[in-house]
């Protein structure tokens, strides 16, 4: 019988890492194994090699890790959202219109907000602010007076005054009532400032979505007004001759809503409230559906937490159809629909790139043919189990070796065996696990205990980044992000690995990776080469990760590079932002770097006086200390 073995190729790598599933059409592989990024889905002729961009960064003095932004992708996402709604509106003969509003909390970085206002200007794409700080940023960044400026969040007098002043200078500012107590204050301040407000009411839906943010909806939601409070608000506005100010119904079902049925249910419920307010005489004309448009992080196109079971076109069409169905029954004019999509706009825009520093492998040293005569019986039993291992007794052997290993550890802890005995037992254990893993692949069915052996044997690739700073959702809520090498993708990745960061924390790792059936506990990677750096990327990280990152181990913000892709695969660096220095980070936690330098100089001088070091050595030590203060918080080669 003749067997044909197909060599590894980039198509196999693409399938292995699911690029076509999660990439949204923005990523592909070149023939030489580089990961490519495109300005718009499928625009392969303008694709840029990410490894080439990395080389350009290094040549310009940018150390890893780096957050790479591709501004064309942000532009593409804004176009796709707005055009998808416009297409659905035209196709269904919808009587209203659509306006988007980007929620600043998703990524508040100035460069991000600036580009959203720039790229969204043709659609009057607005901004949403949930705090005074965000409102101040939005007022300064938004120059399009037709774009909505939506004020959510709990509001004190200063917040309300800022919103009213925004209206007075020409902003299309909508103050959303989150709590009943806000409305009297808004009325009072609008009269004091002689500024007529545009008001919205956030409603508390009974509908709830699944996922991490389910509490955004439902009767126990901490946000919004219930039906009784809505009626009371209408009566108060009517008494104050301000019912015409009430122009918008708003709700927020949650972030990353994976199931389209939950979206439709929420739209239907909100339309009933909208109709009720219309009949009460409110000047209602806007329906703000909040956020929730999901990103397919794992590429499964399902209702998994890290996915979605709908396309963007389906999302827009279903919303338009639901609004029309509900309001046409009551002969109510179609509203202007507003959505506060943030995650779906900015997630694809950014990728975290980092280098691998080292690797630990769980591979045993070669074992002797026979054990020493004085070897402890428990170690001999382990050795015998390994020698007699077969597919027939694989589970029995697994159980025995685990038992004997634990017994050997007890003996060591009680001083009954030597350090070398313990080492030999560990070698036998890992040799047995490797053999069990090999034989398990030949079996049709294996027990749950054996399923986890591959993860136990996986290498640990130590990488130059901090999970807590750059991928906090991976640690905090087990969010899955696509992770893969950015080069050598024309080679078969023969190692199975988990990823550890450089923090001193056992949680500083990634050991759950995307898979078509949910997730897997290891990532296929390539062997490291002594003469070549190995680079990985984590993708779809533009939403929330920069804002939520913390300073665990005082590892700060990474370097940030923004590129713009030009014609025929050319690109230019349009933004460079240096990451935090050690001095920056120390100042964040209330250290004064200058005082530290003075104090350390005194310590070094005292060492000179005691004869511990020479004056020349003091100068060298101080130079290293000062360079450290100026240096990057991450590993520098």
DAZI-V733830 format. One record per run of one state. SS is the DSSP state (alpha for helix, beta for strand, coil for the rest). FROM is the first residue (numbers start at 1). TO is the last residue. If there is no record, write none. Layout:
BEGIN
ss:SS from:FROM to:TO
ss:SS from:FROM to:TO
END
This chain:
BEGIN
ss:coil from:1 to:9
ss:alpha from:10 to:17
ss:coil from:18 to:18
ss:alpha from:19 to:22
ss:coil from:23 to:26
ss:beta from:27 to:29
ss:coil from:30 to:34
ss:beta from:35 to:37
ss:coil from:38 to:43
ss:alpha from:44 to:46
ss:coil from:47 to:47
ss:beta from:48 to:49
ss:alpha from:50 to:59
ss:coil from:60 to:65
ss:beta from:66 to:70
ss:alpha from:71 to:92
ss:coil from:93 to:97
ss:beta from:98 to:103
ss:alpha from:104 to:106
ss:coil from:107 to:109
ss:alpha from:110 to:119
ss:coil from:120 to:120
ss:alpha from:121 to:123
ss:coil from:124 to:125
ss:beta from:126 to:129
ss:coil from:130 to:131
ss:alpha from:132 to:141
ss:coil from:142 to:147
ss:beta from:148 to:151
ss:coil from:152 to:156
ss:alpha from:157 to:168
ss:coil from:169 to:171
ss:beta from:172 to:177
ss:coil from:178 to:179
ss:alpha from:180 to:193
ss:coil from:194 to:197
ss:beta from:198 to:203
ss:coil from:204 to:213
ss:alpha from:214 to:216
ss:coil from:217 to:224
ss:beta from:225 to:225
ss:coil from:226 to:226
ss:alpha from:227 to:239
ss:coil from:240 to:242
ss:alpha from:243 to:245
ss:beta from:246 to:250
ss:coil from:251 to:256
ss:beta from:257 to:257
ss:coil from:258 to:259
ss:alpha from:260 to:279
ss:coil from:280 to:285
ss:beta from:286 to:288
ss:coil from:289 to:292
ss:beta from:293 to:293
ss:coil from:294 to:311
ss:alpha from:312 to:328
ss:coil from:329 to:335
ss:beta from:336 to:339
ss:coil from:340 to:342
ss:alpha from:343 to:349
ss:beta from:350 to:360
ss:coil from:361 to:376
ss:alpha from:377 to:387
ss:coil from:388 to:393
ss:alpha from:394 to:413
ss:coil from:414 to:418
ss:alpha from:419 to:440
ss:coil from:441 to:447
ss:alpha from:448 to:451
ss:coil from:452 to:452
ss:alpha from:453 to:457
ss:coil from:458 to:458
ss:beta from:459 to:463
ss:coil from:464 to:466
ss:alpha from:467 to:470
ss:coil from:471 to:471
ss:alpha from:472 to:476
ss:coil from:477 to:482
ss:beta from:483 to:485
ss:coil from:486 to:494
ss:beta from:495 to:500
ss:coil from:501 to:508
ss:beta from:509 to:510
ss:coil from:511 to:512
ss:beta from:513 to:515
ss:coil from:516 to:517
ss:beta from:518 to:520
ss:coil from:521 to:522
ss:beta from:523 to:525
ss:coil from:526 to:528
ss:beta from:529 to:529
ss:coil from:530 to:531
ss:beta from:532 to:532
ss:coil from:533 to:534
ss:beta from:535 to:539
ss:coil from:540 to:544
ss:alpha from:545 to:548
ss:coil from:549 to:551
ss:alpha from:552 to:554
ss:coil from:555 to:558
ss:beta from:559 to:565
ss:coil from:566 to:566
ss:alpha from:567 to:569
ss:coil from:570 to:570
ss:beta from:571 to:577
ss:coil from:578 to:580
ss:beta from:581 to:581
ss:alpha from:582 to:588
ss:coil from:589 to:592
ss:alpha from:593 to:609
ss:coil from:610 to:614
ss:alpha from:615 to:630
ss:coil from:631 to:631
ss:beta from:632 to:632
ss:coil from:633 to:637
END
